[in-house]
Amino acid sequence: MSFDTILPPYNASDPTARFLASSCLDFLLIELVPMAYRITNQLDSSSADPSASSAGDDAQSTATGPAPGGPQRNSVLSSRTGGLSAGGAGGAGMLGAGLVGGGGGGGSVTSGSVSAKKMDEDEERDAVFARLEGLGYRVGQGLAERFSRDRPRFNDTLDVIKFLCKDLWTLVFRKQVDNLKTNHRGVYVLTDNSFRPLSRMSAETSSQAIARAQPFLWFPCGVVRGALAAMGITATVTAESSELPAAVFQIKTVKTQN
């Protein structure tokens, strides 16, 4: 994986070679938050109205009939294909509406009829945080395992944090951390004055922008925690932004009991 321009010659047959366009990562970071909200709302809606899925299954079995094959099945498939082609534009519109609703902080997802949401705003926020942080954790683990394997063994936790602030931060966000502070008791504060995922955000008011930017810090929190876990450090990671596009990450390491 590299953000540098690929210059020939390079070993294209190398099975470990990975190349990633930086714009793809930018799009991923932008779309992760509305996707997480959309999935959370869809799961909540389906659990709030379980009769809808069972009714859909009954309708499908009635339409297809008992025979698994034959002309009847082919005619049903043809009619379904035609209906999909005719209703394609409407389906895209519904998907777009769901995406906009999710990105704005939730919004209910409809499927045939409006179904009541079971989760309140705090529960929805916690569910989205868990999903995004978990995704970031897996990404951070993979990145740390790959890009730290050829380095000398780290002497202590501070060396690991420095590797995170310099090498890993440059790899993911294309710049180093601007400031690193520690109390030498397991707490580290990383400050990025121009955090890339927040660099293109804007809103009518500053407070509104900061509130909407908070979910976009959950995936990077997972990346940091996963990278530390891959290098043998158990920690909790939180992040906040008081002024865009700056972001402050706080790492609290957890001492393992021997």
Accessible surface in RSA format (square Angstrom, percent):
REM  Atomic radii and reference values for relative SASA: ProtOr
REM  Chains: A
REM  Algorithm: Lee & Richards
REM  Probe-radius: 1.40
REM  Slices: 20
REM RES _ NUM      All-atoms   Total-Side   Main-Chain    Non-polar    All polar
REM                ABS   REL    ABS   REL    ABS   REL    ABS   REL    ABS   REL
RES MET A   1    61.08  31.6  49.65  32.9  11.43  27.2  44.03  37.4  17.05  22.6
RES SER A   2    37.86  32.0  30.64  40.9   7.22  16.6  24.10  51.3  13.77  19.3
RES PHE A   3    49.25  24.6  15.36   9.5  33.89  88.2  18.31  11.1  30.93  88.5
RES ASP A   4   113.10  79.2 101.39 100.9  11.71  27.7  29.67  69.8  83.43  83.2
RES THR A   5   114.97  81.8  91.56  92.8  23.41  55.8  62.38  83.8  52.59  79.5
RES ILE A   6    74.14  42.2  51.77  38.6  22.37  53.9  56.75  40.9  17.39  47.2
RES LEU A   7   130.67  72.8 118.00  84.4  12.67  31.8 118.00  82.9  12.67  34.1
RES PRO A   8   108.86  79.3  88.69  80.8  20.18  73.3  88.69  73.2  20.18 125.4
RES PRO A   9   137.14 100.0 115.22 105.0  21.92  79.7 118.86  98.1  18.28 113.6
RES TYR A  10   113.74  53.1  85.75  48.8  27.99  72.8  51.57  38.8  62.17  76.6
RES ASN A  11    96.39  66.5  79.17  76.5  17.23  41.5  36.41  87.6  59.99  58.0
RES ALA A  12    82.99  76.3  51.43  79.4  31.57  71.8  54.56  76.8  28.43  75.3
RES SER A  13    96.03  81.1  65.68  87.7  30.35  69.9  57.49 122.4  38.54  54.0
RES ASP A  14    50.43  35.3  41.88  41.7   8.55  20.2   6.21  14.6  44.22  44.1
RES PRO A  15   109.91  80.1  89.59  81.7  20.32  73.8 102.12  84.3   7.79  48.4
RES THR A  16    56.89  40.5  54.02  54.8   2.88   6.9  45.94  61.7  10.95  16.6
RES ALA A  17    29.02  26.7  12.88  19.9  16.14  36.7  17.86  25.1  11.16  29.6
RES ARG A  18   131.48  55.2 126.30  64.4   5.17  12.3  46.51  63.6  84.96  51.5
RES PHE A  19   100.51  50.3  66.93  41.5  33.58  87.4  67.35  40.8  33.16  94.9
RES LEU A  20    54.51  30.4  46.59  33.3   7.93  19.9  49.03  34.4   5.48  14.8
RES ALA A  21    56.83  52.3  39.50  61.0  17.33  39.4  49.85  70.2   6.98  18.5
RES SER A  22    30.14  25.5  25.39  33.9   4.75  10.9   2.41   5.1  27.72  38.8
RES SER A  23    56.57  47.8  54.52  72.8   2.06   4.7  35.79  76.2  20.78  29.1
RES CYS A  24    68.54  51.8  61.20  68.3   7.34  17.3  16.36  41.4  52.18  56.3
RES LEU A  25    23.15  12.9  21.57  15.4   1.57   4.0  23.15  16.3   0.00   0.0
RES ASP A  26    20.05  14.0  17.70  17.6   2.35   5.6  10.61  25.0   9.44   9.4
RES PHE A  27   132.42  66.3 132.06  81.8   0.37   1.0 132.30  80.2   0.12   0.3
RES LEU A  28    83.96  46.8  78.64  56.3   5.32  13.4  83.57  58.7   0.39   1.0
RES LEU A  29    14.86   8.3  11.04   7.9   3.82   9.6  11.69   8.2   3.17   8.5
RES ILE A  30    85.60  48.7  84.42  62.9   1.18   2.8  84.68  61.0   0.92   2.5
RES GLU A  31    84.86  48.7  84.61  64.0   0.25   0.6  42.66  82.5  42.21  34.5
RES LEU A  32    11.92   6.6  10.99   7.9   0.93   2.3  11.92   8.4   0.00   0.0
RES VAL A  33     5.25   3.5   5.25   4.8   0.00   0.0   5.25   4.6   0.00   0.0
RES PRO A  34    15.56  11.3  15.56  14.2   0.00   0.0  15.56  12.8   0.00   0.0
RES MET A  35    57.71  29.9  57.71  38.2   0.00   0.0  21.11  17.9  36.61  48.5
RES ALA A  36     0.00   0.0   0.00   0.0   0.00   0.0   0.00   0.0   0.00   0.0
RES TYR A  37    16.03   7.5  16.03   9.1   0.00   0.0   3.27   2.5  12.76  15.7
RES ARG A  38    43.55  18.3  43.46  22.2   0.09   0.2   2.29   3.1  41.25  25.0
RES ILE A  39    53.11  30.2  53.11  39.6   0.00   0.0  53.11  38.2   0.00   0.0
RES THR A  40     6.20   4.4   4.68   4.7   1.51   3.6   5.16   6.9   1.03   1.6
RES ASN A  41     0.52   0.4   0.44   0.4   0.08   0.2   0.24   0.6   0.28   0.3
RES GLN A  42    80.82  45.2  74.35  54.3   6.47  15.4  22.52  47.9  58.30  44.2
RES LEU A  43   100.87  56.2  97.48  69.7   3.39   8.5  97.72  68.6   3.15   8.5
RES ASP A  44     8.36   5.9   3.18   3.2   5.18  12.3   5.20  12.2   3.16   3.2
RES SER A  45    12.83  10.8  10.61  14.2   2.22   5.1  10.76  22.9   2.07   2.9
RES SER A  46    63.95  54.0  49.25  65.7  14.70  33.9  47.70 101.6  16.24  22.8
RES SER A  47    59.99  50.7  39.60  52.8  20.40  47.0  43.01  91.6  16.99  23.8
RES ALA A  48    33.36  30.7   4.25   6.6  29.11  66.2   6.19   8.7  27.17  72.0
RES ASP A  49    46.25  32.4  43.75  43.5   2.49   5.9  11.62  27.3  34.63  34.5
RES PRO A  50    88.62  64.6  83.56  76.2   5.06  18.4  85.14  70.3   3.48  21.6
RES SER A  51    70.32  59.4  64.72  86.4   5.60  12.9  49.94 106.3  20.38  28.6
RES ALA A  52    55.49  51.0  38.45  59.3  17.04  38.8  46.77  65.9   8.73  23.1
RES SER A  53    71.39  60.3  58.06  77.5  13.33  30.7  51.56 109.8  19.83  27.8
RES SER A  54    57.04  48.2  53.14  70.9   3.90   9.0  43.85  93.4  13.19  18.5
RES ALA A  55    59.02  54.3  50.26  77.6   8.75  19.9  55.11  77.6   3.91  10.3
RES GLY A  56    39.37  48.5   0.00   N/A  39.37  48.5  33.89  93.0   5.48  12.3
RES ASP A  57    91.30  64.0  85.85  85.5   5.45  12.9  27.46  64.6  63.84  63.7
RES ASP A  58    92.05  64.5  91.23  90.8   0.82   1.9  28.01  65.9  64.05  63.9
RES ALA A  59    63.73  58.6  51.36  79.3  12.37  28.1  59.44  83.7   4.29  11.4
RES GLN A  60    95.55  53.4  90.59  66.2   4.96  11.8  22.41  47.7  73.14  55.5
RES SER A  61    68.68  58.0  56.52  75.4  12.17  28.0  48.75 103.8  19.94  27.9
RES THR A  62   114.22  81.2  89.77  91.0  24.46  58.3  75.01 100.8  39.22  59.3
RES ALA A  63    55.61  51.1  35.85  55.3  19.76  45.0  46.78  65.9   8.83  23.4
RES THR A  64    36.35  25.9  35.09  35.6   1.26   3.0  26.11  35.1  10.23  15.5
RES GLY A  65    18.01  22.2   0.00   N/A  18.01  22.2   7.85  21.5  10.16  22.8
RES PRO A  66   140.31 102.3 104.42  95.2  35.89 130.5 117.24  96.8  23.07 143.4
RES ALA A  67    48.82  44.9  38.53  59.5  10.29  23.4  43.75  61.6   5.06  13.4
RES PRO A  68   122.35  89.2 102.05  93.0  20.30  73.8 114.16  94.3   8.19  50.9
RES GLY A  69    34.77  42.9   0.00   N/A  34.77  42.9  27.01  74.1   7.75  17.4
RES GLY A  70    39.63  48.9   0.00   N/A  39.63  48.9  25.47  69.9  14.15  31.7
RES PRO A  71   117.71  85.8 110.49 100.7   7.22  26.3 114.00  94.1   3.71  23.1
RES GLN A  72    95.15  53.2  87.33  63.8   7.82  18.6  38.50  82.0  56.65  43.0
RES ARG A  73   107.59  45.2 106.94  54.5   0.65   1.6  11.09  15.2  96.50  58.5
RES ASN A  74    87.55  60.4  85.55  82.7   1.99   4.8  25.52  61.4  62.02  59.9
RES SER A  75    65.58  55.4  54.22  72.4  11.35  26.2  49.46 105.3  16.12  22.6
RES VAL A  76    22.00  14.5  20.30  18.4   1.70   4.1  22.00  19.1   0.00   0.0
RES LEU A  77    76.61  42.7  75.97  54.4   0.63   1.6  76.10  53.4   0.51   1.4
RES SER A  78    74.72  63.1  60.46  80.7  14.26  32.9  37.52  79.9  37.21  52.1
RES SER A  79    75.20  63.5  53.97  72.0  21.24  48.9  54.23 115.5  20.97  29.4
RES ARG A  80    98.67  41.4  85.98  43.8  12.69  30.2  55.14  75.4  43.53  26.4
RES THR A  81    84.03  59.8  80.82  81.9   3.22   7.7  60.25  80.9  23.79  36.0
RES GLY A  82    39.52  48.7   0.00   N/A  39.52  48.7  34.72  95.3   4.80  10.7
RES GLY A  83    45.28  55.8   0.00   N/A  45.28  55.8  34.54  94.8  10.75  24.1
RES LEU A  84   137.23  76.4 127.98  91.6   9.25  23.3 134.25  94.3   2.98   8.0
RES SER A  85    88.91  75.1  57.02  76.1  31.89  73.5  43.32  92.2  45.59  63.9
RES ALA A  86    91.75  84.4  52.32  80.7  39.42  89.7  64.09  90.3  27.66  73.3
RES GLY A  87    40.29  49.7   0.00   N/A  40.29  49.7  31.12  85.4   9.17  20.5
RES GLY A  88    34.11  42.1   0.00   N/A  34.11  42.1  27.74  76.1   6.37  14.3
RES ALA A  89    90.00  82.7  67.52 104.2  22.47  51.1  76.00 107.0  13.99  37.1
RES GLY A  90    45.14  55.7   0.00   N/A  45.14  55.7  39.64 108.8   5.50  12.3
RES GLY A  91    38.25  47.2   0.00   N/A  38.25  47.2  30.70  84.2   7.55  16.9
RES ALA A  92    66.88  61.5  52.21  80.6  14.67  33.4  57.35  80.8   9.52  25.2
RES GLY A  93    46.10  56.9   0.00   N/A  46.10  56.9  39.14 107.4   6.96  15.6
RES MET A  94   115.34  59.7 102.32  67.7  13.02  31.0  73.54  62.5  41.80  55.4
RES LEU A  95   109.79  61.1 103.03  73.7   6.76  17.0 109.28  76.7   0.51   1.4
RES GLY A  96    31.81  39.2   0.00   N/A  31.81  39.2  31.33  86.0   0.48   1.1
RES ALA A  97    69.12  63.5  51.10  78.9  18.02  41.0  59.30  83.5   9.82  26.0
RES GLY A  98    16.09  19.8   0.00   N/A  16.09  19.8  14.23  39.0   1.86   4.2
RES LEU A  99    58.28  32.5  57.35  41.0   0.94   2.4  57.35  40.3   0.94   2.5
RES VAL A 100   116.63  76.7 106.16  96.1  10.47  25.2 112.29  97.6   4.34  11.8
RES GLY A 101    29.28  36.1   0.00   N/A  29.28  36.1  25.90  71.1   3.38   7.6
RES GLY A 102     1.19   1.5   0.00   N/A   1.19   1.5   0.46   1.2   0.73   1.6
RES GLY A 103    41.15  50.8   0.00   N/A  41.15  50.8  15.11  41.5  26.05  58.3
RES GLY A 104    63.62  78.5   0.00   N/A  63.62  78.5  30.53  83.8  33.09  74.1
RES GLY A 105    39.92  49.2   0.00   N/A  39.92  49.2  22.67  62.2  17.25  38.6
RES GLY A 106     1.12   1.4   0.00   N/A   1.12   1.4   0.32   0.9   0.79   1.8
RES GLY A 107    40.31  49.7   0.00   N/A  40.31  49.7  28.70  78.8  11.61  26.0
RES SER A 108    58.34  49.3  33.58  44.8  24.75  57.0  10.62  22.6  47.72  66.8
RES VAL A 109    24.04  15.8  21.19  19.2   2.85   6.9  22.79  19.8   1.25   3.4
RES THR A 110    61.32  43.6  50.43  51.1  10.90  26.0  27.93  37.5  33.40  50.5
RES SER A 111    96.12  81.2  77.78 103.8  18.34  42.3  41.31  88.0  54.81  76.8
RES GLY A 112    88.60 109.3   0.00   N/A  88.60 109.3  46.53 127.7  42.07  94.2
RES SER A 113    74.61  63.0  64.61  86.2  10.00  23.0  48.30 102.9  26.31  36.9
RES VAL A 114   120.54  79.3  93.00  84.2  27.54  66.4  93.00  80.8  27.54  74.7
RES SER A 115    18.86  15.9  11.17  14.9   7.68  17.7  12.94  27.6   5.92   8.3
RES ALA A 116    82.45  75.8  64.32  99.3  18.13  41.2  74.29 104.6   8.16  21.6
RES LYS A 117    73.18  35.7  44.30  27.2  28.88  68.8  26.95  24.3  46.23  49.2
RES LYS A 118   134.67  65.7 102.00  62.6  32.67  77.8  65.98  59.4  68.70  73.2
RES MET A 119    42.80  22.2  33.61  22.2   9.19  21.9  17.98  15.3  24.82  32.9
RES ASP A 120    83.65  58.6  72.61  72.3  11.04  26.1  45.66 107.5  37.99  37.9
RES GLU A 121   139.82  80.3 129.96  98.3   9.86  23.5  46.62  90.2  93.19  76.1
RES ASP A 122   101.23  70.9  99.82  99.4   1.41   3.3  26.14  61.5  75.09  74.9
RES GLU A 123    89.95  51.6  84.99  64.3   4.96  11.8  33.51  64.8  56.45  46.1
RES GLU A 124     5.58   3.2   5.58   4.2   0.00   0.0   0.23   0.4   5.35   4.4
RES ARG A 125   110.36  46.3 109.89  56.0   0.46   1.1  33.47  45.7  76.89  46.6
RES ASP A 126    84.76  59.4  81.02  80.6   3.74   8.9  28.47  67.0  56.30  56.1
RES ALA A 127    36.29  33.4  23.97  37.0  12.32  28.0  32.21  45.4   4.07  10.8
RES VAL A 128     0.00   0.0   0.00   0.0   0.00   0.0   0.00   0.0   0.00   0.0
RES PHE A 129    77.57  38.8  77.57  48.0   0.00   0.0  77.57  47.0   0.00   0.0
RES ALA A 130    63.70  58.6  49.57  76.5  14.12  32.1  54.16  76.3   9.54  25.3
RES ARG A 131    81.71  34.3  69.92  35.6  11.79  28.1  20.82  28.5  60.88  36.9
RES LEU A 132     0.05   0.0   0.05   0.0   0.00   0.0   0.05   0.0   0.00   0.0
RES GLU A 133    19.96  11.5  19.96  15.1   0.00   0.0   4.29   8.3  15.68  12.8
RES GLY A 134    29.21  36.0   0.00   N/A  29.21  36.0  27.81  76.3   1.40   3.1
RES LEU A 135    62.08  34.6  59.82  42.8   2.26   5.7  60.10  42.2   1.98   5.3
RES GLY A 136     0.00   0.0   0.00   N/A   0.00   0.0   0.00   0.0   0.00   0.0
RES TYR A 137    53.76  25.1  53.76  30.6   0.00   0.0  30.09  22.6  23.67  29.2
RES ARG A 138   176.89  74.3 166.29  84.8  10.60  25.2  50.31  68.8 126.58  76.7
RES VAL A 139    65.38  43.0  57.10  51.7   8.28  19.9  64.17  55.8   1.21   3.3
RES GLY A 140     0.00   0.0   0.00   N/A   0.00   0.0   0.00   0.0   0.00   0.0
RES GLN A 141    56.46  31.6  56.46  41.3   0.00   0.0   5.68  12.1  50.77  38.5
RES GLY A 142    37.88  46.7   0.00   N/A  37.88  46.7  31.97  87.7   5.91  13.2
RES LEU A 143    12.99   7.2  11.53   8.2   1.46   3.7  12.06   8.5   0.93   2.5
RES ALA A 144     0.03   0.0   0.00   0.0   0.03   0.1   0.03   0.0   0.00   0.0
RES GLU A 145   105.86  60.8  92.57  70.0  13.30  31.7  37.44  72.4  68.42  55.9
RES ARG A 146    69.60  29.2  60.16  30.7   9.44  22.5  31.65  43.3  37.96  23.0
RES PHE A 147    64.18  32.1  48.50  30.0  15.69  40.8  53.27  32.3  10.91  31.2
RES SER A 148    20.57  17.4  11.37  15.2   9.20  21.2   1.01   2.2  19.55  27.4
RES ARG A 149   141.49  59.4 104.84  53.4  36.65  87.3  49.70  67.9  91.79  55.6
RES ASP A 150   130.79  91.6  95.72  95.3  35.08  82.9  41.82  98.4  88.97  88.7
RES ARG A 151    98.21  41.2  80.74  41.2  17.46  41.6  18.15  24.8  80.06  48.5
RES PRO A 152   114.49  83.4  97.87  89.2  16.61  60.4 109.71  90.6   4.78  29.7
RES ARG A 153   224.03  94.1 195.70  99.8  28.32  67.4  79.06 108.1 144.96  87.9
RES PHE A 154    47.45  23.7  30.11  18.6  17.34  45.1  32.38  19.6  15.07  43.1
RES ASN A 155   135.23  93.3  99.55  96.2  35.68  85.9  25.47  61.3 109.75 106.1
RES ASP A 156    81.19  56.9  67.77  67.5  13.43  31.8  42.25  99.4  38.94  38.8
RES THR A 157    46.81  33.3  42.58  43.2   4.23  10.1  12.26  16.5  34.55  52.2
RES LEU A 158    51.98  28.9  51.34  36.7   0.63   1.6  51.34  36.1   0.63   1.7
RES ASP A 159    44.62  31.3  40.69  40.5   3.93   9.3  10.18  23.9  34.44  34.3
RES VAL A 160     5.83   3.8   5.83   5.3   0.00   0.0   5.83   5.1   0.00   0.0
RES ILE A 161     0.00   0.0   0.00   0.0   0.00   0.0   0.00   0.0   0.00   0.0
RES LYS A 162    89.33  43.6  88.56  54.3   0.76   1.8  42.33  38.1  47.00  50.1
RES PHE A 163     5.06   2.5   1.28   0.8   3.78   9.8   4.11   2.5   0.95   2.7
RES LEU A 164     1.76   1.0   1.76   1.3   0.00   0.0   1.76   1.2   0.00   0.0
RES CYS A 165     8.28   6.3   8.14   9.1   0.14   0.3   8.14  20.6   0.14   0.2
RES LYS A 166   108.60  53.0 107.47  65.9   1.13   2.7  55.93  50.3  52.68  56.1
RES ASP A 167    64.54  45.2  50.63  50.4  13.90  32.9  19.86  46.7  44.68  44.6
RES LEU A 168     3.71   2.1   2.64   1.9   1.07   2.7   3.49   2.5   0.22   0.6
RES TRP A 169     4.16   1.7   3.17   1.5   1.00   2.3   4.15   2.2   0.01   0.0
RES THR A 170    57.87  41.2  55.87  56.6   1.99   4.8  54.59  73.3   3.28   5.0
RES LEU A 171    24.41  13.6  19.32  13.8   5.09  12.8  24.10  16.9   0.31   0.8
RES VAL A 172    13.79   9.1  11.78  10.7   2.01   4.8  12.53  10.9   1.26   3.4
RES PHE A 173     8.18   4.1   5.86   3.6   2.32   6.0   5.86   3.6   2.32   6.6
RES ARG A 174    91.70  38.5  65.31  33.3  26.39  62.8  32.31  44.2  59.39  36.0
RES LYS A 175    58.34  28.5  51.23  31.4   7.11  16.9  58.30  52.5   0.03   0.0
RES GLN A 176    97.78  54.7  90.64  66.2   7.14  17.0  21.47  45.7  76.31  57.9
RES VAL A 177    19.93  13.1   1.34   1.2  18.59  44.8   1.34   1.2  18.59  50.4
RES ASP A 178    72.15  50.5  35.84  35.7  36.32  85.9  12.02  28.3  60.13  60.0
RES ASN A 179    61.75  42.6  56.73  54.8   5.02  12.1  17.02  41.0  44.73  43.2
RES LEU A 180    54.63  30.4  28.71  20.5  25.92  65.2  28.71  20.2  25.92  69.7
RES LYS A 181   128.79  62.8 124.08  76.1   4.71  11.2  72.16  65.0  56.63  60.3
RES THR A 182    40.87  29.1  14.82  15.0  26.05  62.1  19.07  25.6  21.80  33.0
RES ASN A 183    65.70  45.3  43.58  42.1  22.13  53.3  33.46  80.5  32.25  31.2
RES HIS A 184   149.60  81.8 117.78  81.9  31.81  81.4  80.70  83.2  68.89  80.2
RES ARG A 185   195.46  82.1 166.58  84.9  28.88  68.8  74.26 101.5 121.20  73.5
RES GLY A 186    16.58  20.4   0.00   N/A  16.58  20.4  11.40  31.3   5.18  11.6
RES VAL A 187    37.05  24.4  36.67  33.2   0.38   0.9  36.67  31.9   0.38   1.0
RES TYR A 188    16.53   7.7  16.53   9.4   0.00   0.0   1.00   0.7  15.54  19.2
RES VAL A 189    39.91  26.3  39.42  35.7   0.49   1.2  39.42  34.3   0.49   1.3
RES LEU A 190     0.84   0.5   0.62   0.4   0.22   0.6   0.76   0.5   0.08   0.2
RES THR A 191    28.53  20.3  28.52  28.9   0.02   0.0  17.92  24.1  10.61  16.0
RES ASP A 192     0.85   0.6   0.49   0.5   0.35   0.8   0.49   1.2   0.35   0.4
RES ASN A 193    88.33  60.9  78.99  76.3   9.35  22.5  26.31  63.3  62.02  59.9
RES SER A 194    51.20  43.3  49.46  66.0   1.74   4.0  25.18  53.6  26.02  36.5
RES PHE A 195     0.00   0.0   0.00   0.0   0.00   0.0   0.00   0.0   0.00   0.0
RES ARG A 196    58.88  24.7  54.13  27.6   4.74  11.3  10.11  13.8  48.77  29.6
RES PRO A 197    20.35  14.8   1.72   1.6  18.63  67.7  10.01   8.3  10.34  64.3
RES LEU A 198     1.01   0.6   0.00   0.0   1.01   2.5   0.00   0.0   1.01   2.7
RES SER A 199    52.68  44.5  24.09  32.2  28.59  65.9  20.29  43.2  32.39  45.4
RES ARG A 200   164.06  68.9 130.83  66.7  33.23  79.1  73.11  99.9  90.94  55.1
RES MET A 201    53.53  27.7  32.09  21.2  21.44  51.0  32.56  27.7  20.96  27.8
RES SER A 202   106.09  89.6  72.63  96.9  33.46  77.1  42.87  91.3  63.22  88.6
RES ALA A 203    41.71  38.4   2.63   4.1  39.08  88.9  16.63  23.4  25.08  66.4
RES GLU A 204   164.41  94.4 125.66  95.1  38.75  92.3  52.43 101.4 111.98  91.4
RES THR A 205    75.01  53.4  68.21  69.1   6.80  16.2  69.82  93.8   5.19   7.8
RES SER A 206    79.72  67.4  63.50  84.7  16.23  37.4  51.01 108.6  28.71  40.2
RES SER A 207    84.41  71.3  72.13  96.3  12.28  28.3  52.77 112.4  31.64  44.3
RES GLN A 208    58.97  33.0  52.75  38.6   6.21  14.8  26.18  55.7  32.79  24.9
RES ALA A 209     9.93   9.1   7.51  11.6   2.42   5.5   9.40  13.2   0.53   1.4
RES ILE A 210    42.03  23.9  40.80  30.4   1.24   3.0  40.80  29.4   1.24   3.4
RES ALA A 211    69.12  63.6  48.92  75.5  20.20  46.0  57.81  81.4  11.31  30.0
RES ARG A 212   146.18  61.4 137.34  70.0   8.84  21.0  52.01  71.1  94.17  57.1
RES ALA A 213     0.09   0.1   0.09   0.1   0.00   0.0   0.09   0.1   0.00   0.0
RES GLN A 214    42.98  24.0  42.64  31.2   0.34   0.8  21.63  46.0  21.34  16.2
RES PRO A 215    15.72  11.5  15.68  14.3   0.03   0.1  15.68  12.9   0.03   0.2
RES PHE A 216    41.21  20.6  35.86  22.2   5.35  13.9  37.70  22.9   3.51  10.1
RES LEU A 217     0.01   0.0   0.01   0.0   0.00   0.0   0.01   0.0   0.00   0.0
RES TRP A 218    10.33   4.1  10.33   5.0   0.00   0.0   5.72   3.1   4.60   7.5
RES PHE A 219    12.48   6.2  12.48   7.7   0.00   0.0  12.48   7.6   0.00   0.0
RES PRO A 220     1.06   0.8   0.57   0.5   0.49   1.8   0.91   0.8   0.15   0.9
RES CYS A 221     2.53   1.9   2.53   2.8   0.00   0.0   0.00   0.0   2.53   2.7
RES GLY A 222     0.00   0.0   0.00   N/A   0.00   0.0   0.00   0.0   0.00   0.0
RES VAL A 223     5.75   3.8   5.75   5.2   0.00   0.0   5.75   5.0   0.00   0.0
RES VAL A 224     1.77   1.2   1.77   1.6   0.00   0.0   1.77   1.5   0.00   0.0
RES ARG A 225    74.25  31.2  74.21  37.8   0.04   0.1  14.57  19.9  59.67  36.2
RES GLY A 226     0.00   0.0   0.00   N/A   0.00   0.0   0.00   0.0   0.00   0.0
RES ALA A 227     0.00   0.0   0.00   0.0   0.00   0.0   0.00   0.0   0.00   0.0
RES LEU A 228     0.02   0.0   0.02   0.0   0.00   0.0   0.02   0.0   0.00   0.0
RES ALA A 229    35.47  32.6  16.48  25.4  18.99  43.2  18.27  25.7  17.20  45.6
RES ALA A 230    35.43  32.6   0.27   0.4  35.16  80.0   7.08  10.0  28.34  75.1
RES MET A 231    32.55  16.9   5.55   3.7  27.00  64.3  14.66  12.5  17.90  23.7
RES GLY A 232    66.93  82.5   0.00   N/A  66.93  82.5  37.88 103.9  29.05  65.1
RES ILE A 233    20.93  11.9  16.95  12.6   3.97   9.6  20.04  14.4   0.88   2.4
RES THR A 234    75.02  53.4  71.13  72.1   3.89   9.3  47.51  63.8  27.51  41.6
RES ALA A 235     6.38   5.9   0.00   0.0   6.38  14.5   0.09   0.1   6.29  16.7
RES THR A 236    74.28  52.8  72.30  73.3   1.98   4.7  64.29  86.4   9.99  15.1
RES VAL A 237    12.33   8.1   0.15   0.1  12.18  29.4   0.15   0.1  12.18  33.0
RES THR A 238    83.59  59.5  80.30  81.4   3.29   7.9  72.52  97.4  11.07  16.7
RES ALA A 239    12.18  11.2   0.19   0.3  11.99  27.3   2.32   3.3   9.86  26.1
RES GLU A 240   112.81  64.8 112.81  85.3   0.00   0.0  30.57  59.1  82.24  67.1
RES SER A 241     7.91   6.7   0.73   1.0   7.17  16.5   1.64   3.5   6.27   8.8
RES SER A 242    98.80  83.5  75.76 101.1  23.04  53.1  51.31 109.3  47.49  66.5
RES GLU A 243   121.52  69.8 121.05  91.6   0.46   1.1  34.83  67.4  86.69  70.8
RES LEU A 244    40.42  22.5  18.93  13.5  21.50  54.0  18.96  13.3  21.47  57.8
RES PRO A 245    44.92  32.7  44.92  40.9   0.00   0.0  44.92  37.1   0.00   0.0
RES ALA A 246    25.47  23.4  25.14  38.8   0.33   0.8  25.47  35.9   0.00   0.0
RES ALA A 247     0.33   0.3   0.00   0.0   0.33   0.7   0.33   0.5   0.00   0.0
RES VAL A 248    46.87  30.8  45.93  41.6   0.94   2.3  45.93  39.9   0.94   2.6
RES PHE A 249     0.33   0.2   0.33   0.2   0.00   0.0   0.33   0.2   0.00   0.0
RES GLN A 250    64.08  35.8  62.52  45.7   1.56   3.7  10.11  21.5  53.97  40.9
RES ILE A 251     0.00   0.0   0.00   0.0   0.00   0.0   0.00   0.0   0.00   0.0
RES LYS A 252   102.62  50.1 102.62  63.0   0.00   0.0  46.73  42.1  55.89  59.5
RES THR A 253    34.89  24.8  15.94  16.2  18.94  45.1   7.55  10.1  27.34  41.3
RES VAL A 254    77.68  51.1  67.30  60.9  10.38  25.0  70.84  61.6   6.84  18.5
RES LYS A 255   187.72  91.6 165.68 101.7  22.04  52.5 114.57 103.1  73.15  77.9
RES THR A 256    97.39  69.3  74.09  75.1  23.30  55.5  52.83  71.0  44.56  67.4
RES GLN A 257   179.95 100.6 144.86 105.9  35.09  83.5  53.53 113.9 126.43  95.9
RES ASN A 258   194.66 134.2 117.61 113.7  77.05 185.5  69.31 166.8 125.35 121.2
END  Absolute sums over single chains surface
CHAIN  1 A    15569.9      12202.7       3367.2       9045.8       6524.1
END  Absolute sums over all chains
TOTAL         15569.9      12202.7       3367.2       9045.8       6524.1
